[in-house]
Amino acid sequence: MSNLIEIRWHGRGGQGAKTASLLLADAAFNTGKFIQGFPEYGPERMGAPITAYNRISSSPITIHSNIYEPDYVVVVDDTLLDCVDVTAGLKETGSIIINTTKSAEVLKSSLKGFQGSVYTIDARKISEEALGKYFPNTPMLAAIVKVSGIMTDEALLEDMKGSFQHKFAKKPEVIEGNMKALELALKEVKKI
């Protein structure tokens, strides 16, 4: 399965990492991909570290396990850099995307010598600007799509608009903010 992309998400309970991984799976499926999107459960509670996963491929996926050597890692909360080995198993050719405002020097020292590509995005600023509250998962979803190239920006925006219209049918006022968060994140994720 040379076209298989594996992604590991690190977040804290309540930040939406699991939801973002499932939204990514749905969006990739809607573009014709074969997908897996699943969380790893433990004693979750609000604020506790959590892990979620995605596998995305243009051919059927026959692997049914956690992801031990991801191509991409998404870190929804940069405080996890100090307590979770987010680069464990991350391929040297892989990339990590971190929700942070920390400098490149500080990040490099936290990444245990990881030599691959490092991308950052200020998901707090984006979500507070677009949504009025801190919901980092929507900007992080856009960031992984931009960095990985799983689908085009346009395909993501089109799919998510439909998904948000369904998900927020009883709260249509939040659709515009979520769409704005996606659009801003697609522009603001940057390689350091």
JODATA-V478218 format. One record per residue. SS is DSSP state (A for helix, B for strand, O for the rest). PSI is psi in whole degrees, 0 to 359 (NA if undefined). D_LAST is the distance of its C-alpha to the last C-alpha in whole Angstrom. Layout:
# JODATA-V478218
ss=SS psi=PSI d_last=D_LAST
ss=SS psi=PSI d_last=D_LAST
This chain:
# JODATA-V478218
ss=O psi=71 d_last=30
ss=O psi=341 d_last=27
ss=O psi=10 d_last=26
ss=O psi=130 d_last=25
ss=B psi=128 d_last=22
ss=B psi=134 d_last=22
ss=B psi=136 d_last=20
ss=B psi=132 d_last=20
ss=B psi=135 d_last=20
ss=B psi=127 d_last=20
ss=B psi=191 d_last=21
ss=B psi=149 d_last=24
ss=O psi=129 d_last=27
ss=O psi=352 d_last=28
ss=O psi=351 d_last=24
ss=O psi=17 d_last=25
ss=A psi=316 d_last=23
ss=A psi=314 d_last=26
ss=A psi=316 d_last=27
ss=A psi=319 d_last=23
ss=A psi=324 d_last=24
ss=A psi=323 d_last=27
ss=A psi=320 d_last=26
ss=A psi=317 d_last=24
ss=A psi=315 d_last=27
ss=A psi=315 d_last=29
ss=A psi=317 d_last=27
ss=A psi=319 d_last=27
ss=A psi=317 d_last=30
ss=A psi=347 d_last=31
ss=O psi=11 d_last=30
ss=O psi=10 d_last=32
ss=O psi=159 d_last=30
ss=B psi=140 d_last=31
ss=B psi=159 d_last=29
ss=B psi=138 d_last=29
ss=B psi=119 d_last=28
ss=B psi=148 d_last=29
ss=B psi=163 d_last=28
ss=B psi=118 d_last=29
ss=O psi=143 d_last=32
ss=O psi=211 d_last=33
ss=O psi=64 d_last=34
ss=O psi=142 d_last=32
ss=O psi=162 d_last=32
ss=O psi=124 d_last=31
ss=O psi=348 d_last=28
ss=O psi=147 d_last=28
ss=B psi=137 d_last=25
ss=B psi=161 d_last=25
ss=B psi=140 d_last=24
ss=B psi=163 d_last=25
ss=B psi=155 d_last=24
ss=B psi=141 d_last=24
ss=B psi=133 d_last=26
ss=B psi=132 d_last=26
ss=B psi=158 d_last=28
ss=O psi=0 d_last=30
ss=O psi=163 d_last=33
ss=O psi=143 d_last=34
ss=O psi=123 d_last=32
ss=O psi=359 d_last=35
ss=O psi=136 d_last=33
ss=O psi=73 d_last=34
ss=O psi=175 d_last=32
ss=O psi=172 d_last=29
ss=O psi=120 d_last=25
ss=O psi=338 d_last=25
ss=O psi=73 d_last=22
ss=O psi=156 d_last=20
ss=O psi=328 d_last=18
ss=B psi=145 d_last=15
ss=B psi=134 d_last=15
ss=B psi=122 d_last=15
ss=B psi=108 d_last=15
ss=O psi=337 d_last=17
ss=O psi=114 d_last=18
ss=A psi=347 d_last=15
ss=A psi=342 d_last=19
ss=A psi=340 d_last=19
ss=A psi=334 d_last=16
ss=A psi=348 d_last=19
ss=O psi=352 d_last=22
ss=O psi=136 d_last=21
ss=O psi=83 d_last=20
ss=O psi=341 d_last=17
ss=O psi=2 d_last=16
ss=O psi=121 d_last=20
ss=O psi=352 d_last=21
ss=O psi=125 d_last=17
ss=O psi=144 d_last=18
ss=O psi=332 d_last=16
ss=O psi=1 d_last=15
ss=O psi=183 d_last=14
ss=B psi=151 d_last=11
ss=B psi=137 d_last=11
ss=B psi=123 d_last=10
ss=B psi=132 d_last=11
ss=B psi=103 d_last=13
ss=O psi=162 d_last=12
ss=O psi=7 d_last=12
ss=O psi=154 d_last=11
ss=O psi=161 d_last=9
ss=A psi=321 d_last=6
ss=A psi=314 d_last=10
ss=A psi=317 d_last=12
ss=A psi=314 d_last=10
ss=A psi=323 d_last=10
ss=A psi=334 d_last=13
ss=A psi=346 d_last=14
ss=O psi=16 d_last=13
ss=O psi=43 d_last=16
ss=O psi=10 d_last=15
ss=O psi=129 d_last=13
ss=O psi=355 d_last=12
ss=O psi=192 d_last=11
ss=B psi=140 d_last=8
ss=B psi=127 d_last=6
ss=B psi=148 d_last=6
ss=B psi=157 d_last=7
ss=B psi=143 d_last=10
ss=O psi=83 d_last=13
ss=A psi=334 d_last=16
ss=A psi=309 d_last=18
ss=A psi=315 d_last=18
ss=A psi=312 d_last=19
ss=A psi=323 d_last=21
ss=A psi=324 d_last=23
ss=A psi=316 d_last=23
ss=A psi=326 d_last=24
ss=A psi=345 d_last=26
ss=O psi=0 d_last=27
ss=O psi=168 d_last=27
ss=O psi=100 d_last=24
ss=O psi=91 d_last=23
ss=A psi=345 d_last=20
ss=A psi=323 d_last=21
ss=A psi=311 d_last=21
ss=A psi=325 d_last=18
ss=A psi=327 d_last=16
ss=A psi=313 d_last=19
ss=A psi=321 d_last=18
ss=A psi=316 d_last=14
ss=A psi=325 d_last=15
ss=A psi=317 d_last=17
ss=A psi=313 d_last=15
ss=A psi=318 d_last=13
ss=A psi=334 d_last=16
ss=O psi=23 d_last=18
ss=O psi=324 d_last=21
ss=O psi=169 d_last=22
ss=O psi=159 d_last=22
ss=A psi=317 d_last=21
ss=A psi=317 d_last=25
ss=A psi=319 d_last=26
ss=A psi=310 d_last=24
ss=A psi=318 d_last=25
ss=A psi=314 d_last=29
ss=A psi=317 d_last=29
ss=A psi=329 d_last=28
ss=A psi=314 d_last=30
ss=A psi=319 d_last=33
ss=A psi=315 d_last=32
ss=A psi=322 d_last=31
ss=A psi=323 d_last=35
ss=A psi=310 d_last=36
ss=A psi=320 d_last=34
ss=O psi=35 d_last=35
ss=O psi=326 d_last=38
ss=O psi=356 d_last=40
ss=O psi=59 d_last=37
ss=A psi=342 d_last=36
ss=A psi=342 d_last=35
ss=A psi=350 d_last=32
ss=A psi=312 d_last=31
ss=A psi=317 d_last=30
ss=A psi=318 d_last=27
ss=A psi=321 d_last=26
ss=A psi=319 d_last=26
ss=A psi=320 d_last=24
ss=A psi=318 d_last=21
ss=A psi=313 d_last=21
ss=A psi=316 d_last=20
ss=A psi=316 d_last=18
ss=A psi=321 d_last=16
ss=A psi=329 d_last=16
ss=A psi=332 d_last=15
ss=A psi=349 d_last=12
ss=O psi=135 d_last=10
ss=B psi=149 d_last=6
ss=B psi=137 d_last=4
ss=O psi=NA d_last=0
